[in-house]
Amino acid sequence: MTHDPRLRWALYCLLAVLLIALPFAVDAVLGRAWVRIIDVALLFIMLGLGLNIVVGYAGLLDLGYIAFFAVGAYCYALLASPQFDIHWSFLTLLPLGALVAAVFGVLLGAPTLRLRGDYLAIVTLGFGEIIRIFLNNLNRPVNITNGPQGITLIDPLGLGGVALNQTYTVAGITFAPVHSYYFVFLACAAAAIFISLRLEDSRIGRAWIAIREDELAASAMGINTRNLKLLAFAMGATFGGVAGGLFASFQGFISPESFTLLDSIMVLCMVVLGGMGNVGGVVLGALLLTALPEALRYAAPLQKNWLGEVYVDPSDLRMLLFGLALVLMMLFRPAGLWPSTTRRRELAGGEKAHAGR
Amino acid sequence: MDIFLQQIINGLVLGSIYALVALGYTMVYGILGLINFAHGDICMIGALTALTVAQALAAMGVPAPLALMLAALAAILVCMMLGATIERAAYRPLRQAPRLAPLITAIGVSILLQYSAALVWGKQYLSMPEIVKPTEIAISGAHLTDLQAFIFLLACAVMAGLLWFIKASRMGRAMRATEQNREVAGLMGVDVDRVIAFTFVLGSAIGAIAGLMVVLYYGIGHYFMGFMLGLKAFTAAVLGGIGNVGGAVLGGLLLGVIESLAAGYIGDLTGGALGSNYRDIFAFLVLIGVLVLRPSGLMGQSTGDRA
């Protein structure tokens, strides 16, 4: 990055123009399906950044992160759909979803954060499953979540008479729903990036990183490790809750199927692959891993051409690659594709620091 | 009364399988301080291998006991090789790395095993040929099949053998020494790398037996079956005190009984509002409960760092 402020502003403006033009360019060149993929990628950037606070900054391995996404999504879906015939505005529901997710984060964190990291991993994994089992079964005796069928006809984002699931034409430019949602998601993702960057440099962020590097030393320095770890959990959950609400309104339909362990693992992959603790790395990881399954869709015809039969289902191939990526990244490039500077130093010095034990 | 007794019997049989899997977790954790997430999936590979071999042999008309023995042998061999390979390729290079790294690797290995299995065996449920036809024995109103009795006794025999092995053999002594202090054990002439590799191989072999028991008991196998099995066995290990071999046995049996009783009675207790489809959450509730109330488990010593 350059240090000349004028040049930097010019670069930011250029980036903004590019991002605004992006959906229309993609629509024209690759088709509308790819605009949708970009929308999803923006959601995953938000999720990745939320998990990055927990895993990357505070060094707590959370394997049930998708549960917060689910909580946010169901919170929105239940209060803005014909399910109970409640139709609240997203202006209330997104903050509410964030709050409820944060409460869940604290509820999960409070009993477990006293424990060492690997227990936390298993408990969060279990928590993610519990949430999914409940969502799947809370259709009786009182029908709350509609069980495995999920909730349909969820209200789109909208203010006044303008709802984002309609196509509008403003000044000769056609805004399909995917375009409108793109701008909403872009704004939210930009906010998430901004908050993450500011958090990293803040007193809280530095405390998190201190806890990650050495919890004992951090608490000796007067850091209240338990409260700060809880805060990391709640903050990460907040990102997930907002993203969940946006997801529910974007899809118009949600079911427990969308919130499995594999989705948690996928978000974790994004953070690990891109670079734990580095905002740019997480964004890169989210973009790469959202695009990968789409690219793998071409794998089926390729196999057919070369081998005469489809041996590996593309979605299985994706999971195989995820697993392999997690192992290989940890073995050969533990700091990620785009590592943060502290993390790189820590991992490079790891051998020396631990050899004495 | 008979329902109660029946649930206890089912629980003990199920619990003995959990205990076998829990042994694999607890031995590795005791020595490396690593939760081997892939252990449940190693059991799954063992289960599916045994299932395939049994299917093939049953089709050839091999008598049941021989088919079962060969299936078990094949499963144990495959799992031992798998355990050794995983330890060598994925965990050994990371032994000095920060905590998070081997944990993430373990998750990666677990996913790799699951989807490799999906590739080999497909994603449908596979059914075990009924080579042993269970006959029922009635005990004061409850039923016990000879298959259940066989599983329970075999599990007890394996566990007793393992406890004896760790206590009495030279390798067992080396394992205990490595667990207490890896560096000092190395200074005393213990080949630490070999002991750790052996621990993985031993745990995987026991896991293979557990996997065979699962397919014998339920009659079906599936590429994703290792996930729940692993989670519950881990809970059992934590319940007994992770790192403690005797604790894993106790925790496994206890968890099996708790789960059976809870799943059996939840419908009555809540007036039918909650059914046995909530069965799988009891293990997690037990896990969270133990971690809050007594993180060192029933038989673990409370060392500040471990909890």
Interface residues (C-beta under 8 A of the other chain):
Chain A: V55 G59 L61 L63 P111 T112 R114 L115 R116 G117 D118 Y119 A121 I122 V123 L125 G126 F127 E129 I130 I133 F134 N136 N137 R140 P141 L261 I265 L268 V272 M276 Y311 V312 D316 M319 L320 F322 G323 L324 A325 L326 V327 M329 M330 L331 P334 E346 L347 G350 E351 H354 A355 R357
Chain B: G33 L34 I35 A90 P93 L94 Q96 A97 P98 R99 L100 A101 P102 L103 I104 T105 I107 G108 V109 S110 I111 L112 L113 Q114 Y115 S116 A118 L119 E183 F227 L231 F234 V238 G272 A273 L274 G275 N277 Y278 D280 I281 A283 F284 L287 I288 L291 V292 P295 D305 R306 A307
